[in-house]
Amino acid sequence: MDGLERLTTQGVEEIFPGGAVALAERLKSVGDRPLRIKLGIDPTRPDLHLGHTVALRKLRQFQDAGHTAILLIGDFTALIGDPTGKSKTRPRLSPEEIEENAKTYLDQAKLILDFETPGRLELRRNSEWLSDLSLQNIIELLASMTVGQMLAKEDFGERYAAKTPIALHEFLYPLMQGYDSVALQADVELGGTDQRFNLLVGRDIQTLHKQTPQLCLILPLLVGLDGFQKMSKSLDNYVGLTMDPLTMYSRLEKVRDDLIERYFSLLTDVEIATLPSHARERQKHLALTITAQYHGQEAAQKAQQDAIALTATSRTNEISDQVPGFAFGHLNFPLRLAELLKEAGLCPSNSQARTQISGGGVRIEGEKITDPEFLIPDPESIEGKILQLGKKQFRRLIR
């Protein structure tokens, strides 16, 4: 597979308009100038999961091919919030929350992108230009699209049909994301299949500003561990980049057989033809490969060994030295078990933690607890004990 073929086919759903031919023609038209490849990320959450890495890995491929990657932190658009996929107006974040999230995003993006080689990366924030827009500029943006065109966006259309409120500021989001492409003079913009509308708006607004409109490189969404829905922390079907090696490995070795090749294709550089034929060996190979990408080969191999040991024994005292610790000294007591599960990173929310407890999936020191409102009276009652969720997720509780 040559460089251009890799850029246009590996993990690519569509290149609009014109497909791979259009990208080849754009390369010829710019001569020796590197293409400017835009990827926008709104820091609405403090961490990234493997679903986010699909676009980051494609951006890295363009870097390796000699082009300029533009990682755009949407610190201004995050104040509005992307309405894509939302059934109601999303809560607006404060500038302080956005800034804190942006910092952790960048720390994790460094695991994938080349931040060191001069000319390989432009790191930008759209507050650089959006915060300076005048009312006249905003009116011009709004005048570039009709209400009918906005309602053609699936999410808006469904909400309008259901008589669910749509705030006027939400219409600004795709317009401002489009204006980002003007400010950056983007040749190509990357985005998931759920971002198609927003990317096409960028083309329209570039045309209005007499720029050559960007090509839209549409990437597939990564299905989560449940095998059905897009990977999402809120659905607890995710693998986070900051997860400890054992948790990351244990989650990945459960990926469904029919998703294994998809995960390899979107998340690794492993050739599908080289994979083991046995399904269970493929699962383990996937878990080891991805854990090594983010934690190193030695940590990944240890995680694999620990996972095998955890599977082989159900005796808590034999596994206490093999699991990651969680320091709970900053928490206030009495403390609900659901809150402890969330703080320890085993559940994304208190409500999901209570569901896991009610379902009999939670143990402390081997003892099953099924009361969703279970209260831990003091630190001494859990210090040094093992908190367990399911068969393979453990935390050693450290004061």
C-alpha positions as CSV (number, residue, x, y, z in Angstrom):
1,M,0.0,0.0,0.0
2,D,1.6,3.3,-1.1
3,G,1.4,6.6,0.8
4,L,-1.5,8.1,-1.0
5,E,-3.5,4.8,-1.0
6,R,-3.0,4.6,2.8
7,L,-4.2,8.1,3.3
8,T,-7.3,7.7,1.2
9,T,-8.4,4.1,2.0
10,Q,-7.2,3.0,5.5
11,G,-10.0,3.8,7.9
12,V,-11.7,6.2,5.5
13,E,-15.4,6.2,4.9
14,E,-15.6,8.8,2.2
15,I,-13.7,11.7,0.6
16,F,-16.1,14.4,-0.5
17,P,-16.3,15.6,-3.2
18,G,-14.5,13.5,-5.7
19,G,-13.0,10.7,-3.7
20,A,-9.3,9.7,-3.8
21,V,-8.9,11.3,-7.2
22,A,-9.8,14.7,-5.8
23,L,-7.2,14.4,-3.1
24,A,-4.6,13.4,-5.8
25,E,-5.6,16.4,-7.9
26,R,-5.3,18.7,-4.8
27,L,-1.8,17.5,-4.2
28,K,-0.8,18.3,-7.8
29,S,-2.5,21.8,-7.6
30,V,-0.5,22.9,-4.6
31,G,2.9,21.8,-6.0
32,D,5.6,21.5,-3.3
33,R,3.4,23.1,-0.6
34,P,2.3,20.7,2.1
35,L,-1.4,20.3,2.4
36,R,-3.0,21.9,5.4
37,I,-5.0,19.2,7.3
38,K,-7.5,20.4,9.9
39,L,-8.9,18.4,12.8
40,G,-11.0,20.3,15.3
41,I,-11.5,19.0,18.9
42,D,-13.9,20.7,21.3
43,P,-12.6,20.1,24.9
44,T,-16.0,19.2,26.4
45,R,-14.6,16.4,28.5
46,P,-11.3,16.0,30.4
47,D,-10.0,12.9,28.7
48,L,-9.9,11.0,25.4
49,H,-10.8,7.4,24.5
50,L,-9.9,5.1,21.6
51,G,-12.8,6.5,19.6
52,H,-11.1,9.9,19.5
53,T,-7.8,8.3,18.2
54,V,-9.3,7.3,14.9
55,A,-9.0,10.9,13.6
56,L,-5.8,11.6,15.5
57,R,-4.1,8.6,13.9
58,K,-5.3,9.7,10.4
59,L,-3.9,13.2,11.2
60,R,-0.6,11.5,12.1
61,Q,-0.5,9.7,8.8
62,F,-0.7,13.0,7.0
63,Q,2.1,14.3,9.2
64,D,4.2,11.3,8.3
65,A,3.5,12.0,4.6
66,G,5.0,15.5,4.9
67,H,1.8,17.5,5.3
68,T,1.0,20.1,8.0
69,A,-1.4,18.9,10.7
70,I,-3.6,21.5,12.3
71,L,-4.9,20.5,15.6
72,L,-7.6,23.0,16.4
73,I,-8.7,23.3,20.0
74,G,-12.3,24.6,19.9
75,D,-12.1,26.6,23.0
76,F,-14.6,29.2,21.6
77,T,-17.0,26.7,19.9
78,A,-17.0,24.6,23.1
79,L,-18.7,27.6,24.8
80,I,-21.6,26.9,22.3
81,G,-21.4,23.1,22.3
82,D,-21.7,20.9,19.3
83,P,-25.4,19.9,18.9
84,T,-24.5,16.8,16.8
85,G,-26.1,13.7,18.2
86,K,-27.8,15.7,21.0
87,S,-31.6,15.3,21.7
88,K,-31.6,18.5,23.7
89,T,-29.5,21.7,24.2
90,R,-26.3,20.6,25.8
91,P,-25.1,22.3,29.0
92,R,-22.6,25.1,28.4
93,L,-19.1,24.9,29.9
94,S,-17.3,27.6,31.7
95,P,-14.0,29.0,30.2
96,E,-12.2,27.5,33.2
97,E,-13.6,24.0,32.5
98,I,-12.7,24.3,28.8
99,E,-9.2,25.3,29.6
100,E,-8.6,22.5,32.0
101,N,-10.0,19.9,29.6
102,A,-7.9,21.4,26.7
103,K,-4.7,20.8,28.8
104,T,-5.5,17.1,29.3
105,Y,-6.5,16.7,25.7
106,L,-3.1,17.9,24.5
107,D,-1.2,15.8,27.0
108,Q,-3.0,12.7,25.5
109,A,-2.8,13.8,21.9
110,K,1.0,13.8,22.3
111,L,0.8,10.0,22.6
112,I,-0.2,9.9,18.9
113,L,0.8,13.1,17.1
114,D,4.3,14.4,16.3
115,F,4.7,17.5,18.4
116,E,8.4,17.8,18.0
117,T,9.4,17.9,14.3
118,P,9.3,21.6,13.1
119,G,6.6,22.3,10.6
120,R,4.7,19.1,11.3
121,L,2.0,20.6,13.6
122,E,0.1,23.8,14.0
123,L,-1.6,24.0,17.4
124,R,-4.3,26.6,17.2
125,R,-7.4,27.7,19.3
126,N,-10.4,29.2,17.5
127,S,-10.8,31.9,20.1
128,E,-7.9,33.5,18.2
129,W,-10.4,34.7,15.5
130,L,-13.9,33.9,16.7
131,S,-13.6,36.0,19.8
132,D,-12.9,39.0,17.6
133,L,-15.9,38.7,15.3
134,S,-18.0,41.8,15.2
135,L,-21.8,41.7,15.1
136,Q,-21.6,42.5,11.4
137,N,-19.4,39.4,10.9
138,I,-21.9,37.2,12.8
139,I,-24.8,38.6,10.8
140,E,-22.9,37.8,7.6
141,L,-22.3,34.2,8.8
142,L,-26.0,33.8,9.7
143,A,-27.0,35.2,6.3
144,S,-25.0,32.4,4.6
145,M,-27.5,29.7,5.5
146,T,-31.3,29.4,5.8
147,V,-33.3,27.9,8.6
148,G,-34.4,25.2,6.2
149,Q,-30.8,24.2,5.5
150,M,-30.1,24.1,9.3
151,L,-33.2,21.9,9.8
152,A,-31.9,19.5,7.1
153,K,-29.2,18.6,9.7
154,E,-30.5,15.4,11.1
155,D,-30.2,16.3,14.8
156,F,-32.0,19.6,14.3
157,G,-34.7,18.1,12.1
158,E,-35.5,15.4,14.6
159,R,-35.7,17.8,17.5
160,Y,-37.9,20.2,15.6
161,A,-40.2,17.4,14.5
162,A,-40.4,16.3,18.2
163,K,-41.0,19.9,19.3
164,T,-37.9,19.7,21.4
165,P,-36.5,23.2,22.0
166,I,-33.6,24.3,19.8
167,A,-31.7,27.3,21.1
168,L,-30.7,29.9,18.5
169,H,-27.1,29.9,19.6
170,E,-26.9,26.2,18.5
171,F,-27.3,27.3,14.8
172,L,-24.0,29.2,15.2
173,Y,-22.0,26.1,15.9
174,P,-21.7,24.7,12.3
175,L,-21.2,28.2,11.0
176,M,-18.3,29.0,13.3
177,Q,-16.7,25.6,12.7
178,G,-17.0,26.5,9.0
179,Y,-15.4,29.8,9.6
180,D,-12.5,28.0,11.3
181,S,-11.6,26.5,7.9
182,V,-11.5,30.0,6.4
183,A,-9.2,31.3,9.2
184,L,-6.9,28.3,8.8
185,Q,-7.1,28.1,5.0
186,A,-7.7,24.3,5.3
187,D,-7.1,22.1,2.3
188,V,-8.6,19.0,4.0
189,E,-10.8,18.6,7.1
190,L,-11.1,15.4,9.0
191,G,-14.2,14.3,10.9
192,G,-16.4,11.4,11.8
193,T,-19.5,10.4,9.9
194,D,-21.6,12.4,12.4
195,Q,-19.7,15.6,11.4
196,R,-20.5,15.5,7.7
197,F,-22.9,18.4,7.9
198,N,-20.4,20.6,9.8
199,L,-17.6,19.8,7.4
200,L,-19.7,20.6,4.3
201,V,-20.6,24.0,5.9
202,G,-16.9,24.7,6.0
203,R,-16.7,24.3,2.2
204,D,-19.6,26.7,1.7
205,I,-18.1,29.4,3.9
206,Q,-14.7,29.0,2.3
207,T,-16.4,29.5,-1.1
208,L,-18.1,32.7,0.1
209,H,-14.7,34.0,1.1
210,K,-13.3,33.1,-2.3
211,Q,-11.0,30.3,-1.0
212,T,-10.6,26.9,-2.7
213,P,-13.1,24.8,-0.6
214,Q,-11.6,22.0,1.5
215,L,-12.0,18.3,0.9
216,C,-13.9,16.5,3.6
217,L,-12.3,13.3,4.7
218,I,-15.0,11.4,6.5
219,L,-13.9,8.8,9.0
220,P,-16.0,5.9,10.6
221,L,-17.1,6.0,14.2
222,L,-15.6,3.4,16.4
223,V,-18.2,1.0,17.9
224,G,-17.8,0.6,21.6
225,L,-17.3,-2.5,23.7
226,D,-21.0,-3.2,23.7
227,G,-20.8,-3.9,20.0
228,F,-23.7,-1.6,19.1
229,Q,-23.3,2.1,19.9
230,K,-20.5,4.6,19.3
231,M,-17.8,4.4,21.9
232,S,-18.7,6.8,24.7
233,K,-17.7,7.3,28.3
234,S,-21.3,8.0,29.3
235,L,-22.3,4.6,28.0
236,D,-19.3,2.9,29.7
237,N,-18.4,1.1,26.5
238,Y,-15.1,2.8,26.1
239,V,-11.4,2.3,26.6
240,G,-9.7,5.5,27.9
241,L,-6.2,6.5,27.0
242,T,-5.4,7.2,30.6
243,M,-6.6,3.8,31.9
244,D,-4.0,1.8,33.7
245,P,-2.5,-1.0,31.6
246,L,-4.4,-3.8,33.4
247,T,-7.8,-2.2,33.0
248,M,-7.0,-1.2,29.3
249,Y,-5.9,-4.8,28.5
250,S,-8.8,-6.4,30.3
251,R,-11.4,-4.3,28.5
252,L,-9.8,-4.8,25.1
253,E,-9.6,-8.6,25.4
254,K,-13.4,-8.6,25.6
255,V,-13.9,-7.0,22.1
256,R,-16.5,-9.0,20.2
257,D,-15.1,-11.3,17.5
258,D,-17.0,-9.5,14.7
259,L,-15.3,-6.2,15.7
260,I,-11.7,-7.4,16.0
261,E,-10.6,-6.6,12.4
262,R,-12.3,-3.2,12.6
263,Y,-10.4,-2.4,15.8
264,F,-7.1,-3.5,14.3
265,S,-7.7,-1.5,11.1
266,L,-8.8,1.8,12.9
267,L,-6.5,1.7,15.9
268,T,-3.3,-0.1,14.9
269,D,-0.8,-0.5,12.1
270,V,-1.1,-4.3,12.2
271,E,-1.9,-6.0,8.8
272,I,-5.1,-8.0,9.0
273,A,-3.5,-10.8,7.0
274,T,-1.0,-11.4,9.8
275,L,-3.6,-12.0,12.6
276,P,-3.9,-15.3,14.3
277,S,-6.7,-17.5,13.0
278,H,-8.1,-18.3,16.4
279,A,-10.7,-15.7,17.7
280,R,-9.4,-15.8,21.3
281,E,-5.8,-15.3,20.2
282,R,-6.9,-12.3,18.1
283,Q,-8.6,-10.8,21.2
284,K,-5.4,-11.2,23.2
285,H,-3.2,-9.9,20.4
286,L,-5.5,-6.8,20.0
287,A,-5.4,-6.1,23.8
288,L,-1.6,-6.5,23.9
289,T,-1.0,-4.4,20.8
290,I,-3.1,-1.4,21.9
291,T,-2.0,-1.5,25.5
292,A,1.6,-1.4,24.3
293,Q,0.9,1.6,22.1
294,Y,0.0,3.7,25.1
295,H,1.9,2.1,28.0
296,G,4.9,0.4,26.4
297,Q,5.6,-3.3,25.6
298,E,6.8,-4.2,29.1
299,A,3.8,-2.8,30.8
300,A,1.5,-4.4,28.3
301,Q,3.0,-7.8,28.8
302,K,2.8,-7.5,32.6
303,A,-0.9,-6.5,32.2
304,Q,-1.5,-9.6,30.1
305,Q,0.2,-11.8,32.7
306,D,-1.8,-10.2,35.5
307,A,-5.1,-10.6,33.5
308,I,-4.3,-14.3,33.2
309,A,-3.6,-14.6,36.9
310,L,-6.8,-12.8,37.7
311,T,-8.8,-15.2,35.5
312,A,-7.1,-18.2,37.1
313,T,-8.0,-17.3,40.7
314,S,-10.9,-15.8,42.5
315,R,-9.1,-15.6,45.8
316,T,-8.7,-11.9,46.6
317,N,-5.6,-12.2,48.8
318,E,-3.7,-13.8,45.9
319,I,-4.3,-10.9,43.5
320,S,-3.9,-7.9,45.8
321,D,-0.4,-7.1,44.7
322,Q,-1.2,-7.4,41.0
323,V,-3.9,-4.7,40.7
324,P,-3.6,-0.9,40.5
325,G,-4.1,1.0,43.6
326,F,-6.6,3.8,44.2
327,A,-5.8,6.5,46.9
328,F,-9.1,7.5,48.5
329,G,-7.7,9.8,51.2
330,H,-9.2,12.9,49.6
331,L,-12.8,11.6,49.8
332,N,-15.2,12.5,52.6
333,F,-16.8,9.9,54.8
334,P,-19.3,8.5,55.3
335,L,-19.1,7.6,51.6
336,R,-21.5,5.8,49.3
337,L,-20.1,2.8,47.5
338,A,-21.4,4.2,44.2
339,E,-19.3,7.3,44.6
340,L,-16.2,5.2,45.4
341,L,-16.7,3.2,42.2
342,K,-17.0,6.4,40.2
343,E,-14.0,8.1,41.8
344,A,-11.9,4.9,41.3
345,G,-12.6,5.0,37.6
346,L,-14.6,1.8,37.5
347,C,-17.8,3.5,36.5
348,P,-18.4,6.7,34.6
349,S,-21.3,7.9,36.8
350,N,-23.0,7.3,40.2
351,S,-26.1,6.1,38.4
352,Q,-24.2,3.4,36.5
353,A,-22.4,2.5,39.7
354,R,-25.7,1.9,41.5
355,T,-26.9,-0.3,38.6
356,Q,-23.7,-2.4,38.8
357,I,-24.2,-2.8,42.6
358,S,-27.8,-3.8,42.2
359,G,-26.9,-6.3,39.6
360,G,-24.5,-8.1,41.9
361,G,-21.3,-7.0,40.0
362,V,-19.5,-5.3,42.9
363,R,-17.5,-6.8,45.8
364,I,-15.3,-5.5,48.5
365,E,-12.7,-8.0,49.7
366,G,-14.6,-10.7,47.9
367,E,-17.9,-9.9,49.6
368,K,-20.8,-9.1,47.2
369,I,-22.7,-5.9,47.9
370,T,-26.1,-5.4,46.3
371,D,-27.5,-2.4,48.2
372,P,-27.1,0.5,45.7
373,E,-27.2,3.0,48.6
374,F,-24.5,1.1,50.6
375,L,-22.7,3.5,52.9
376,I,-19.0,3.1,53.9
377,P,-18.8,4.6,57.4
378,D,-15.1,5.4,57.7
379,P,-11.7,5.1,55.9
380,E,-10.6,2.3,58.2
381,S,-13.3,0.0,57.0
382,I,-12.0,-0.2,53.5
383,E,-8.2,0.6,53.9
384,G,-6.1,-2.0,52.1
385,K,-9.1,-3.9,50.8
386,I,-9.8,-4.9,47.2
387,L,-12.7,-3.2,45.3
388,Q,-13.9,-5.4,42.5
389,L,-16.3,-4.8,39.5
390,G,-17.2,-7.8,37.4
391,K,-14.6,-10.5,36.9
392,K,-11.5,-8.5,35.9
393,Q,-11.7,-4.9,37.2
394,F,-10.0,-4.4,40.5
395,R,-8.7,-1.5,42.7
396,R,-6.6,-1.9,45.8
397,L,-7.8,0.8,48.2
398,I,-5.0,2.9,49.6
399,R,-5.6,5.6,52.2
